[in-house]
Amino acid sequence: MRGRTTRRRSRTRGALLALVLLSAGAAPLTGCSSGSEGEGRTSETGAASDATDATATAGTTGGGDQEADAQERRRQEKDSGSFGRAGRLSDTFDGFFPETYGKFLENPSSEPYVGTVAVVDCSPDGNPQPMDPPSQTVTVPPKTEGTAFRVDFDFPQEQGDVTSNEPRLICVTLRDEGGFRGEDKDSLSVQLSPPARPPAIPPAK
């Protein structure tokens, strides 16, 4: 009886020892596997976060946003009038009636200026007569002052019947995308051809 009991106890202890060793060996494997998966998740999350941050940074500093900012700045300048002040009418003009009238424009800024010049003969002896053409849209180069940029207009033919030598009053206005920019009234000299004299009548013989 004792021999059988001893054998049963030995078998039971052997089975328990094997179970303990198996459990002890499985625990590190499970831990390593769990740690590896955790590290993988952290790495993938970090990469995704970095990609998101890079995309956000590229959107903030990209060329598209810079161009949009520049367009918004130009729009605000036009609305405030600061952009339009770059171009202006010069006090200088040239020409004579009934041939031509020339007005000079200035642009002291570092950017080209686009504006529309409209001209009318507003002399007090008749109704205001638009010039030919009535208006012109021009681009004034940067750093233009004095008499470097001239816009020419012709008098319409129906004004050729003016006989007075009084100067003609020319009204000129400047506008651009920002609205009205300036107005001048120039007194233009008149050079009329003297009327033809009738032929002299020879004395009677």
Backbone torsions as a table, in degrees:
resi	resn	phi	psi	omega
1	MET	NA	-42.1	-179.1
2	ARG	-64.5	-37.2	-179.5
3	GLY	-63.2	-43.6	179.2
4	ARG	-65.7	-40.6	-180.0
5	THR	-63.4	-42.0	-179.1
6	THR	-63.5	-40.1	179.9
7	ARG	-65.4	-42.3	179.3
8	ARG	-61.1	-42.1	179.7
9	ARG	-64.8	-37.5	-179.6
10	SER	-66.0	-43.6	178.5
11	ARG	-63.0	-40.3	-179.9
12	THR	-65.0	-44.4	178.8
13	ARG	-63.8	-38.5	179.2
14	GLY	-64.1	-42.0	178.7
15	ALA	-65.0	-42.0	178.9
16	LEU	-63.8	-40.3	179.8
17	LEU	-65.2	-41.4	178.1
18	ALA	-63.6	-39.9	179.4
19	LEU	-64.8	-40.2	179.2
20	VAL	-64.5	-45.4	179.9
21	LEU	-63.4	-40.3	178.9
22	LEU	-63.6	-41.8	178.8
23	SER	-65.8	-41.2	-179.3
24	ALA	-65.6	-36.2	179.3
25	GLY	-73.5	-31.4	-178.6
26	ALA	-74.7	-30.3	-176.1
27	ALA	-61.8	-48.6	178.7
28	PRO	-62.4	-36.7	179.8
29	LEU	-64.1	-43.2	178.4
30	THR	-62.5	-41.2	179.8
31	GLY	-63.9	-43.0	-179.7
32	CYS	-64.2	-42.9	-179.5
33	SER	-62.6	-43.9	179.6
34	SER	-63.0	-42.6	179.7
35	GLY	-64.3	-38.8	-179.9
36	SER	-64.2	-43.2	178.8
37	GLU	-64.2	-39.0	179.2
38	GLY	-63.6	-42.5	179.1
39	GLU	-64.0	-37.9	179.5
40	GLY	-63.4	-42.6	178.4
41	ARG	-63.0	-42.7	179.9
42	THR	-62.7	-42.0	-179.2
43	SER	-65.3	-44.8	179.7
44	GLU	-64.4	-41.7	179.1
45	THR	-62.9	-41.6	179.4
46	GLY	-63.7	-40.9	179.6
47	ALA	-64.3	-42.9	178.8
48	ALA	-62.8	-41.6	178.6
49	SER	-62.7	-42.1	178.9
50	ASP	-63.3	-39.8	179.5
51	ALA	-64.5	-41.4	178.0
52	THR	-62.6	-44.8	179.2
53	ASP	-62.6	-39.9	-179.9
54	ALA	-64.9	-40.7	178.5
55	THR	-63.7	-43.8	179.1
56	ALA	-62.7	-40.5	179.4
57	THR	-66.6	-41.9	178.9
58	ALA	-63.0	-38.6	178.4
59	GLY	-66.1	-31.8	-178.5
60	THR	-76.4	-37.2	-174.4
61	THR	-107.2	8.5	-176.4
62	GLY	-71.9	165.6	-178.7
63	GLY	-63.6	-33.8	-179.1
64	GLY	-61.7	-45.2	179.5
65	ASP	-67.9	-36.3	178.4
66	GLN	-63.9	-41.5	178.7
67	GLU	-66.3	-39.7	177.7
68	ALA	-62.5	-41.4	177.7
69	ASP	-63.3	-40.2	180.0
70	ALA	-65.8	-41.5	178.0
71	GLN	-64.1	-41.1	178.2
72	GLU	-63.8	-39.6	178.3
73	ARG	-63.9	-42.0	178.3
74	ARG	-64.8	-38.8	179.5
75	ARG	-63.7	-41.4	178.7
76	GLN	-65.9	-37.1	178.3
77	GLU	-64.7	-40.6	179.5
78	LYS	-67.1	-42.3	179.4
79	ASP	-63.3	-37.3	-178.5
80	SER	-80.5	-15.0	179.6
81	GLY	92.5	-9.3	-176.3
82	SER	-66.8	-34.8	179.5
83	PHE	-69.0	-39.6	-178.0
84	GLY	-67.2	-26.8	-178.0
85	ARG	-69.5	-9.2	179.3
86	ALA	-64.2	-32.8	178.5
87	GLY	-105.6	145.7	179.6
88	ARG	-156.5	159.5	175.8
89	LEU	-76.6	134.4	174.7
90	SER	-80.4	156.5	174.7
91	ASP	-74.2	-9.7	-175.0
92	THR	-92.2	138.9	175.4
93	PHE	-144.7	173.2	-175.9
94	ASP	-153.1	170.2	177.7
95	GLY	111.1	-175.5	177.0
96	PHE	-159.7	155.0	177.5
97	PHE	-85.1	138.7	9.5
98	PRO	-103.2	23.3	-174.2
99	GLU	-88.1	-68.4	-170.1
100	THR	-152.5	160.4	174.8
101	TYR	-135.4	130.8	179.0
102	GLY	-124.0	131.2	179.4
103	LYS	-116.2	137.2	-179.6
104	PHE	-98.4	143.1	177.9
105	LEU	-119.6	153.6	179.0
106	GLU	-126.3	151.2	177.0
107	ASN	-147.3	89.8	-177.9
108	PRO	-76.8	-4.9	-176.3
109	SER	-78.4	176.5	-179.5
110	SER	-95.3	6.5	179.2
111	GLU	-122.3	148.9	176.0
112	PRO	-60.0	147.3	-179.9
113	TYR	-117.1	130.7	178.7
114	VAL	-112.3	123.6	180.0
115	GLY	-147.6	167.1	179.6
116	THR	-117.1	124.3	-179.6
117	VAL	-104.0	124.2	176.9
118	ALA	-116.4	137.3	-174.0
119	VAL	-132.1	136.5	178.9
120	VAL	-136.4	137.7	170.2
121	ASP	-80.2	103.2	-174.1
122	CYS	-106.9	33.1	179.0
123	SER	-60.5	145.8	-174.5
124	PRO	-72.7	-3.2	-177.0
125	ASP	-90.0	8.4	178.9
126	GLY	-173.6	-175.9	179.1
127	ASN	-72.3	146.8	178.0
128	PRO	-56.7	129.6	-178.0
129	GLN	-114.2	119.0	176.6
130	PRO	-62.9	148.5	177.7
131	MET	-81.5	178.8	-179.9
132	ASP	-116.7	110.7	-4.2
133	PRO	-76.4	163.2	179.6
134	PRO	-62.2	-32.0	180.0
135	SER	-151.8	158.7	177.3
136	GLN	-140.3	134.4	172.9
137	THR	-94.7	124.3	-172.9
138	VAL	-127.7	158.1	174.0
139	THR	-117.3	113.8	-177.7
140	VAL	-93.3	123.9	-179.3
141	PRO	-62.5	157.5	177.6
142	PRO	-66.2	156.1	177.0
143	LYS	57.9	41.7	179.6
144	THR	-106.5	122.7	179.4
145	GLU	-139.0	165.6	177.0
146	GLY	70.2	-130.8	-175.7
147	THR	-108.6	32.4	-177.3
148	ALA	-82.2	-18.5	-177.0
149	PHE	-135.1	118.6	-175.3
150	ARG	-124.2	141.2	175.5
151	VAL	-116.0	125.4	-175.2
152	ASP	-104.5	142.8	176.2
153	PHE	-134.7	149.8	177.5
154	ASP	-108.7	153.7	174.8
155	PHE	-82.9	139.4	178.4
156	PRO	-67.2	153.7	-174.7
157	GLN	-63.8	-31.1	-177.0
158	GLU	-67.6	-8.9	176.9
159	GLN	-92.7	5.9	-178.9
160	GLY	-72.4	-8.4	-179.4
161	ASP	-89.5	8.2	176.9
162	VAL	-67.2	131.1	-178.2
163	THR	-113.5	-10.2	-177.6
164	SER	-81.1	143.9	175.6
165	ASN	-90.9	7.5	177.2
166	GLU	-67.8	142.0	-179.7
167	PRO	-57.7	147.8	176.4
168	ARG	-89.0	139.9	178.7
169	LEU	-95.7	120.5	-177.1
170	ILE	-110.3	123.2	178.4
171	CYS	-102.8	124.4	-177.7
172	VAL	-128.4	137.8	179.5
173	THR	-127.6	153.6	178.4
174	LEU	-124.7	129.6	176.7
175	ARG	-133.8	158.5	173.0
176	ASP	-147.0	-166.7	-177.7
177	GLU	-61.8	-23.6	179.2
178	GLY	-84.3	-6.2	179.4
179	GLY	114.6	-153.7	-177.7
180	PHE	-70.2	134.9	-176.7
181	ARG	-119.6	-29.5	-178.8
182	GLY	-179.4	163.4	-179.8
183	GLU	-147.1	142.3	176.1
184	ASP	-132.8	154.5	171.0
185	LYS	-126.9	111.9	-175.4
186	ASP	-108.2	137.5	178.0
187	SER	-94.4	108.3	-173.7
188	LEU	-100.8	132.9	-178.1
189	SER	-68.8	156.3	-179.2
190	VAL	-114.4	132.3	176.7
191	GLN	-127.1	90.7	-178.6
192	LEU	-95.3	144.8	175.5
193	SER	-71.6	136.0	178.8
194	PRO	-62.9	144.2	-180.0
195	PRO	-62.0	145.2	179.9
196	ALA	-66.9	135.9	178.7
197	ARG	-82.5	144.4	176.7
198	PRO	-68.1	147.9	-179.6
199	PRO	-59.9	143.1	-179.8
200	ALA	-69.1	139.2	179.6
201	ILE	-89.3	121.2	-179.5
202	PRO	-64.6	146.5	179.5
203	PRO	-64.7	147.7	179.8
204	ALA	-70.7	142.0	178.8
205	LYS	-95.0	NA	NA
